[in-house]
Amino acid sequence: MKQILHIPGQDRTALNESYPGPQPTRNEFYTNYPYFKYWKNQYNSKLLEPNGLIIYIHIPFCVQICDYCFYMRDLLKSPDQMSEYIDALCEEIRLVSAKFNLAEHPVDSIYIGGGTPSLLKEDQFFRIIDTLHKYHRIANPEFTVEAEPGTFTAKKLEWYKKGGVTRISMGVQSFDDEIIRLSHRKHTREMALKAIDMVKDGGFYSNIDLLSGLAGETMETWRRSVDTAIQSDVSMLTIYRMINYSNTTFFDKSVRKEELKLPSDQEEAEFMTTAVQKVMNAGYDSWSSYMFVKDKYMHTYTEKSSRGHNHIAYGASAFGKFNNVVYQNSNIVEVYKKKVASAELPIARSYALSAKEEMIREILLCTKLFSYTSNEFEEKYGFNYINLIKDTIAGLESDNYITVDKTGIRLTEKGIVFGDYVGMLLASSFKNKLAPDNINFTY
């Protein structure tokens, strides 16, 4: 009979030189980790309550195409375009909710973006609301609608209030009429200010977006826009960099045809530095590297999407995440409608995140949030990532991008301006410390 295992006494020393520790036995029978003595009852409720989720709905239609816009959008040319799209959108909500058993998951935040969602007519808006309530568990979530100045009225805001909307986000981008014109937008400074007043009077949480680095921007025009934004006394200011993507009119005019000169990277960084100083001196708190708030408000949608919560995407081109899979719907409206009409989910592409990639994603996105602590990462993944990349953190701290305390990493004023750079450096260092891979941070 063949002997299955033989470890004579004289071999044990050699074995332990390669594998130090307990002698081999047949006494163990491992079925779980960690050992049961560590199991407590504080997580019992997680078995009973379905995970919450956030919802994004994309309305792709606009009355004009802004020269800097890189999002999926179409010109609205007829009422039928919107009506047919809403038919498909409501059917997609039904299909997806049934497919993933979403009816019992509480909805924490809804965000209707675009495009220009404020082009929706009353019956179209309420069809979406009614469908969401029919197929989702909706109590009292944060509910944002993007609304462009000049495309909504006080009457329209009344429907929003009735439909449960709590937050209006307005794409103002600039308060300088010439810069607005150069971006091929149709509103004016006065229309924007009137829209802001309507939103505030309607009792909504108000946000306005500004874009730094638009065509025609100078430090003088930028200062005036930032000052006007502060004086408007909105609840939240979101300041993005205008990035010159290759699918925009700006790129065509400035790169391919060389007809337009945009502010340089150095000028844009100076614009953002000026904005950060002005906004924070005016009493706004930096809530992330590009969002500034009053009264410690935290935008639930951005908070939860950054942290990787389940994120359901509805509409053409919409991005989502469910469990560990990130995905995007078809970005061609006709293809999207055709798939939905065939009872097929309109997903065009997806990616399953590994456990390592989930951690990297969290560091990349969450280090820009001032609400994020290292304890959150440790509770979720079982270790403190700061201890793993001490040299990178020390370098960023020495260069005055971050401060570090017992709660974690915090961006300085300089770090706010270069928040994505800080996140990229931390995430890159972390992933290479675990093991290099084939994914980098160039897009």
VOGU-755605 format. One line per field, with one value per residue (C-alpha): residue in one letter; chain; z negated, y negated, x negated. Coordinates in pm, 1 decimal. Example, Ala and Ser with C-alpha at 12.3 -4.5 7.8 and 13.67 -1.06 7.14 Angstrom:
// VOGU-755605
res: a s
chain: A A
pz: -780.0 -714.0
py: 450.0 106.0
px: -1230.0 -1367.0
// end
This chain:
// VOGU-755605
res: m k q i l h i p g q d r t a l n e s y p g p q p t r n e f y t n y p y f k y w k n q y n s k l l e p n g l i i y i h i p f c v q i c d y c f y m r d l l k s p d q m s e y i d a l c e e i r l v s a k f n l a e h p v d s i y i g g g t p s l l k e d q f f r i i d t l h k y h r i a n p e f t v e a e p g t f t a k k l e w y k k g g v t r i s m g v q s f d d e i i r l s h r k h t r e m a l k a i d m v k d g g f y s n i d l l s g l a g e t m e t w r r s v d t a i q s d v s m l t i y r m i n y s n t t f f d k s v r k e e l k l p s d q e e a e f m t t a v q k v m n a g y d s w s s y m f v k d k y m h t y t e k s s r g h n h i a y g a s a f g k f n n v v y q n s n i v e v y k k k v a s a e l p i a r s y a l s a k e e m i r e i l l c t k l f s y t s n e f e e k y g f n y i n l i k d t i a g l e s d n y i t v d k t g i r l t e k g i v f g d y v g m l l a s s f k n k l a p d n i n f t y
chain: A A A A A A A A A A A A A A A A A A A A A A A A A A A A A A A A A A A A A A A A A A A A A A A A A A A A A A A A A A A A A A A A A A A A A A A A A A A A A A A A A A A A A A A A A A A A A A A A A A A A A A A A A A A A A A A A A A A A A A A A A A A A A A A A A A A A A A A A A A A A A A A A A A A A A A A A A A A A A A A A A A A A A A A A A A A A A A A A A A A A A A A A A A A A A A A A A A A A A A A A A A A A A A A A A A A A A A A A A A A A A A A A A A A A A A A A A A A A A A A A A A A A A A A A A A A A A A A A A A A A A A A A A A A A A A A A A A A A A A A A A A A A A A A A A A A A A A A A A A A A A A A A A A A A A A A A A A A A A A A A A A A A A A A A A A A A A A A A A A A A A A A A A A A A A A A A A A A A A A A A A A A A A A A A A A A A A A A A A A A A A A A A A A A A A A A A A A A A A A A A A A A A A A A A A A A A A A A A A A A A A A A A A A A A A A A A A A A A A A A A A A A
pz: 0.0 98.1 -197.4 -159.3 -401.1 -568.1 -772.6 -973.7 -1278.8 -1106.3 -833.2 -1067.9 -1123.1 -748.7 -708.1 -975.5 -821.7 -514.7 -697.2 -1051.6 -1294.4 -1428.7 -1339.5 -1079.8 -1228.0 -1121.0 -1407.6 -1227.2 -1026.0 -906.2 -777.8 -836.1 -910.3 -1145.5 -1429.7 -1586.2 -1912.4 -1723.2 -1605.4 -1788.2 -1741.6 -1622.9 -1257.3 -1302.0 -1158.2 -828.6 -770.8 -813.5 -621.0 -243.7 -132.4 -25.0 328.6 530.3 869.1 1164.6 1453.2 1773.3 1983.8 2290.2 2469.2 2490.0 2675.1 2756.8 2747.1 2529.2 2690.0 2387.9 2326.4 2356.7 2214.2 2425.3 2549.5 2845.1 2972.3 2890.3 3226.3 3167.6 2878.7 2996.5 2919.2 2549.3 2528.5 2693.6 2472.9 2155.6 2271.1 2296.6 1970.4 1772.0 1927.1 1837.4 1474.1 1469.1 1634.4 1414.0 1088.5 1166.8 1289.4 978.5 721.7 629.6 493.1 131.0 136.3 -18.2 216.0 48.3 334.6 681.3 935.4 1269.0 1488.1 1851.8 2097.3 1969.2 1742.2 1689.2 2046.3 1920.5 1939.7 1638.1 1753.7 1850.7 1515.9 1320.2 1537.0 1423.3 1059.0 1063.7 1226.9 972.4 685.0 844.9 880.4 600.2 224.8 198.7 -127.5 -163.0 29.6 130.9 480.6 722.4 1060.7 1287.1 1420.2 1669.0 1626.1 1873.7 1898.9 1586.5 1415.3 1064.8 1180.3 1287.3 948.0 790.3 973.9 858.1 498.2 537.8 690.3 394.4 535.5 257.1 442.8 765.1 933.2 1187.8 1454.9 1449.3 1544.0 1562.4 1472.8 1756.4 2059.6 2311.8 2173.8 2172.2 2538.4 2633.5 2480.5 2705.1 2416.5 2437.1 2086.9 1951.1 1617.4 1527.9 1620.3 1399.2 1101.9 1147.9 1162.9 840.7 662.1 782.9 650.5 312.8 284.9 365.7 56.6 237.0 144.0 413.8 597.5 884.5 1101.9 1218.1 1479.3 1455.1 1776.6 2027.1 2349.2 2289.3 1914.1 1745.4 1380.4 1377.5 1529.2 1309.2 991.0 1083.4 1147.8 817.8 629.7 790.4 699.2 336.7 326.3 462.0 127.5 263.9 32.2 233.4 492.7 722.9 914.0 1192.5 1426.1 1793.0 1951.1 2328.5 2440.1 2803.4 2863.1 2793.0 3013.9 2801.0 2887.3 3256.8 3249.9 3023.1 3128.6 3474.0 3627.8 3390.1 3406.1 3030.6 2744.1 2407.6 2071.8 2000.5 1730.2 1513.9 1557.4 1478.2 1158.4 1055.0 1121.4 896.7 622.3 624.4 609.8 316.3 117.6 191.4 127.2 -200.5 -324.1 -257.1 -504.0 -282.4 -400.3 -163.3 -154.3 129.4 364.0 584.1 365.9 107.5 -128.8 -402.7 -723.0 -689.4 -422.3 -258.5 89.2 39.9 406.2 437.3 92.3 167.6 529.0 424.9 153.9 402.7 292.7 530.1 799.3 1047.5 1388.5 1602.4 1947.1 2248.5 2158.7 1783.0 1560.9 1265.1 1022.5 876.3 625.4 768.9 1134.5 1290.1 1612.8 1873.1 2083.5 2459.8 2550.3 2871.6 2802.0 3085.8 2979.0 2617.9 2714.5 2938.4 2664.1 2407.2 2653.4 2690.6 2310.6 2308.9 2054.2 2247.4 2093.4 2344.4 2137.9 1787.7 1566.4 1262.9 996.0 807.3 430.9 494.1 747.6 507.8 257.6 518.0 641.7 288.9 220.9 557.2 510.1 134.3 46.1 210.6 -43.6 -371.4 -541.2 -470.4 -748.2 -752.4 -999.5 -723.8 -502.7 -793.0 -890.1 -530.8 -427.1 -755.7 -764.5 -764.5 -417.9 -556.6 -720.3 -384.7 -192.9 -458.3 -223.9 32.2 -240.9 -399.6 -62.0 -2.3 -354.9 -310.9 15.7 -163.7 30.0 -277.7 -654.5 -847.7 -1188.7 -1376.0 -1159.0 -829.7 -543.5 -484.6 -179.5 -233.8 -23.0 226.4 207.4 287.1 608.6 699.8 542.1 832.9 842.0 470.4 511.3 812.1 632.3 321.2 520.7 754.2 463.6 285.3 582.3 658.7 293.3 312.0 655.8 989.9 1253.4 1608.8 1522.9 1483.0 1437.4 1789.5 1974.8
py: 0.0 -340.7 -572.0 -902.4 -1115.2 -1049.7 -1313.2 -1135.8 -1306.0 -1395.1 -1586.8 -1817.3 -2064.8 -2109.1 -2152.0 -2419.9 -2614.3 -2670.8 -2692.5 -2810.4 -2759.6 -2472.5 -2113.1 -1957.7 -1770.1 -1636.5 -1805.6 -2119.7 -2162.8 -2525.0 -2633.7 -3009.6 -3327.4 -3505.3 -3257.0 -3250.7 -3407.5 -3739.8 -3732.0 -3977.0 -4098.4 -4455.9 -4358.9 -4159.8 -4444.4 -4421.8 -4086.3 -4238.4 -4565.8 -4564.3 -4787.4 -5137.4 -5258.0 -5577.0 -5640.0 -5844.5 -5928.3 -6079.2 -6318.6 -6378.5 -6657.3 -7021.9 -7332.8 -7416.0 -7226.4 -7407.4 -7429.9 -7273.6 -6990.1 -6633.6 -6455.2 -6249.4 -6493.2 -6555.8 -6866.2 -6861.3 -6911.1 -6782.9 -6693.8 -6331.3 -6291.3 -6350.6 -6154.7 -5844.3 -5864.5 -5886.3 -5578.8 -5386.2 -5526.3 -5418.3 -5072.3 -5044.3 -5128.8 -4843.9 -4597.6 -4677.9 -4680.0 -4336.3 -4192.9 -4292.2 -4270.2 -4636.8 -4701.5 -4637.3 -4844.4 -5190.3 -5475.0 -5725.0 -5972.6 -6042.1 -6258.5 -6360.8 -6500.2 -6567.7 -6719.8 -6954.4 -6782.8 -7111.4 -7074.6 -6802.2 -6890.9 -6839.4 -6511.7 -6372.9 -6464.9 -6299.4 -5987.3 -5941.1 -6010.4 -5771.6 -5497.4 -5537.2 -5505.1 -5203.9 -5003.3 -5136.3 -5183.8 -5562.4 -5740.5 -6078.2 -6072.5 -6359.4 -6438.3 -6657.9 -6792.9 -6981.2 -7297.0 -7539.3 -7912.3 -8019.1 -7671.7 -7676.6 -7894.5 -7932.2 -7716.2 -7436.8 -7451.7 -7391.2 -7057.7 -6968.7 -7036.7 -6828.1 -6546.3 -6537.1 -6729.9 -6877.0 -7014.4 -7213.5 -7221.5 -7499.9 -7500.6 -7870.7 -7822.3 -8199.2 -8528.5 -8711.6 -8754.9 -8749.0 -8423.9 -8275.2 -8376.1 -8229.2 -7898.0 -7903.6 -7916.8 -8098.7 -8238.9 -8568.4 -8684.7 -8838.9 -8521.7 -8320.6 -8552.1 -8545.4 -8162.7 -8145.7 -8367.9 -8150.7 -7836.5 -7992.3 -8137.2 -7791.8 -7647.1 -7416.8 -7343.8 -7540.2 -7458.2 -7640.4 -7514.0 -7734.2 -7627.6 -7757.1 -7789.3 -7876.2 -8059.7 -8432.4 -8394.7 -8628.8 -8671.6 -8984.6 -8814.2 -8508.8 -8715.0 -8887.5 -8556.7 -8410.0 -8724.7 -8715.8 -8348.4 -8424.8 -8720.5 -8502.7 -8318.2 -7972.8 -7674.4 -7506.7 -7605.8 -7345.7 -7457.3 -7233.9 -7269.8 -7300.1 -7004.1 -7028.1 -6683.5 -6579.7 -6542.4 -6911.4 -7217.7 -7390.0 -7114.9 -7146.1 -7523.8 -7540.6 -7231.8 -7117.7 -7459.0 -7679.4 -7944.9 -7975.8 -8026.6 -7881.0 -7972.7 -7779.1 -7513.6 -7760.1 -8028.3 -7783.6 -7668.5 -8034.0 -8079.2 -7783.5 -7898.9 -8239.7 -8080.9 -7855.2 -8149.7 -8371.5 -8106.9 -7984.8 -8339.5 -8402.7 -8132.3 -7827.0 -7500.8 -7283.3 -6959.4 -6806.0 -6924.8 -7093.5 -7140.9 -7416.7 -7427.9 -7618.9 -7464.7 -7145.0 -7000.0 -6677.6 -6594.8 -6235.9 -6140.0 -6232.5 -6092.8 -5751.5 -5721.2 -5803.4 -5538.1 -5272.8 -5221.5 -5051.5 -5308.1 -5235.4 -5402.7 -5481.1 -5638.6 -5649.6 -5673.0 -5661.8 -5516.2 -5289.1 -5036.7 -4728.0 -4514.6 -4505.6 -4572.9 -4919.5 -4967.3 -5211.8 -5209.0 -5250.2 -5610.4 -5611.7 -5700.6 -5491.0 -5184.1 -5240.8 -5261.1 -4954.1 -4741.1 -4844.3 -4779.9 -4425.3 -4379.1 -4380.5 -4572.7 -4857.1 -4799.1 -4862.3 -4794.2 -4692.9 -4600.1 -4370.2 -4529.0 -4295.6 -4335.4 -4523.3 -4754.3 -4832.0 -4957.3 -5160.2 -5316.7 -5416.9 -5583.4 -5762.4 -5904.3 -5936.5 -6120.2 -6421.6 -6409.7 -6593.4 -6359.7 -6050.4 -5896.6 -5625.1 -5436.1 -5392.6 -5219.9 -5009.0 -4895.5 -4805.4 -4637.7 -4536.1 -4751.2 -5112.7 -5200.9 -5498.6 -5260.3 -5098.2 -5412.0 -5624.4 -5757.5 -5889.5 -6048.6 -6206.7 -6354.2 -6500.6 -6641.9 -6791.5 -6955.9 -7100.6 -6910.4 -6734.4 -6726.7 -6400.8 -6339.6 -6050.4 -6068.8 -6043.5 -6264.8 -6616.7 -6832.9 -7172.1 -7473.1 -7368.3 -7010.0 -7123.1 -7285.2 -6966.2 -6717.9 -6474.8 -6472.4 -6388.7 -6109.3 -5967.3 -5968.6 -5798.2 -5537.9 -5468.3 -5424.6 -5196.6 -4968.2 -4930.9 -4854.1 -4564.4 -4451.9 -4632.5 -4579.6 -4682.8 -4968.1 -5317.4 -5661.9 -5801.4 -5846.4
px: 0.0 -134.1 -212.6 -28.9 -234.5 -564.1 -745.8 -1012.7 -1157.4 -1481.6 -1287.6 -1094.8 -1375.9 -1417.4 -1041.4 -1024.7 -1312.1 -1093.2 -757.9 -818.6 -531.8 -323.2 -410.4 -178.3 117.0 456.7 637.5 754.3 1074.3 1101.2 1441.5 1448.6 1257.8 1227.3 1269.2 1614.7 1497.8 1472.0 1832.2 2060.8 2415.6 2360.3 2406.2 2727.1 2933.7 2746.2 2913.5 3257.1 3231.4 3164.8 2879.1 2972.3 2908.2 2886.2 3044.9 2920.8 3154.7 3014.9 3222.4 3002.2 3188.2 3082.6 3201.0 2837.8 2508.1 2254.3 1910.1 1734.9 1983.7 1854.6 2159.2 2396.5 2661.2 2895.3 3069.6 3438.5 3608.4 3961.8 4195.6 4199.3 3827.6 3881.4 4207.7 4063.0 3756.5 3967.3 4161.2 3834.2 3701.6 4006.7 3993.3 3624.0 3705.1 3957.8 3716.8 3418.0 3612.8 3756.6 3426.3 3229.1 3512.1 3474.4 3822.3 3719.2 3399.3 3448.4 3355.2 3120.7 3079.1 3220.2 3038.7 3189.9 2913.6 2843.3 2856.6 3123.2 3379.7 3560.5 3694.6 3930.6 4297.8 4523.7 4679.4 4335.7 4185.9 4467.6 4456.6 4096.7 4187.3 4483.5 4274.9 3995.9 4243.3 4407.3 4086.5 3865.9 3888.9 3891.3 3967.7 3795.8 3468.1 3247.2 3374.6 3178.9 3284.3 3044.9 3208.4 3058.5 3133.4 3399.7 3558.1 3770.9 4028.0 4167.6 4460.9 4224.7 4056.3 4396.9 4422.3 4074.6 4171.6 4485.8 4279.6 4041.8 3745.9 3531.6 3229.5 3187.3 2846.9 2800.3 2531.9 2450.7 2079.5 2010.7 2173.6 1998.1 2224.8 1938.7 1797.1 2147.3 2184.6 1845.2 1957.0 2266.5 2510.9 2841.9 2890.4 2753.2 2616.6 2952.6 3142.1 2908.7 2955.9 3333.4 3326.7 3122.6 3374.5 3664.1 3497.7 3421.4 3772.6 3911.5 3744.9 3500.9 3144.3 2961.5 2638.2 2471.9 2187.8 1901.7 1644.1 1288.6 1089.7 1362.7 1283.8 1232.5 1179.0 933.5 853.6 1067.9 1377.0 1324.2 1305.1 1630.2 1806.6 1687.9 1788.7 2133.0 2173.0 2085.8 2324.0 2605.6 2588.9 2664.5 2637.7 2363.2 2103.9 1952.7 1644.4 1518.0 1226.7 1326.8 1146.7 1099.0 1214.8 1175.9 1552.0 1624.1 1653.3 1390.1 1141.6 1222.2 1179.9 874.5 675.0 778.9 847.6 643.6 916.6 963.5 721.1 816.7 659.7 340.2 313.9 122.5 388.5 667.1 489.5 461.4 833.9 916.0 676.7 844.8 1189.9 1099.4 964.6 1263.2 1528.0 1379.0 1320.0 1690.1 1793.9 1830.7 1675.8 1477.8 1675.8 1474.4 1202.2 1463.4 1774.1 1822.0 2117.7 2293.0 2430.8 2223.4 2454.9 2334.6 2465.3 2584.3 2559.9 2190.8 2110.6 2254.5 2141.2 1782.9 1800.2 1911.4 2271.6 2514.4 2583.1 2860.7 2834.4 3139.7 3135.7 2905.8 2535.4 2601.7 2327.5 2400.5 2257.8 2422.9 2234.0 1880.7 1973.6 1956.2 2150.3 2277.0 2590.4 2579.5 2496.1 2699.3 3062.2 3205.8 3006.1 3110.3 3479.1 3457.2 3301.0 3559.7 3842.4 3706.7 3716.8 3335.6 3132.0 2960.4 2615.9 2334.8 2022.3 1920.8 1628.4 1613.6 1396.0 1164.2 1127.6 802.5 968.4 1252.8 994.0 804.6 1129.1 1222.6 886.7 890.7 1240.2 1283.5 963.3 1130.1 1416.0 1364.7 1612.4 1401.8 1189.5 926.4 1148.2 1406.5 1152.6 1028.3 1377.5 1457.0 1130.8 967.6 652.9 536.8 408.6 214.5 -31.7 -98.1 -203.3 -371.1 -641.4 -392.3 -183.6 -491.3 -588.6 -242.1 -239.1 -586.7 -475.2 -169.2 97.3 236.4 237.3 257.2 412.4 572.4 886.0 699.5 587.3 717.8 657.8 496.2 592.2 324.6 453.5 807.7 682.9 494.2 737.8 739.7 360.3 349.6 604.8 421.5 84.7 225.6 418.3 125.1 -114.9 132.4 196.1 -173.7 -244.7 -0.9 -122.8 -164.1 102.8 184.3 421.7 278.5 426.9 407.0 735.3
// end
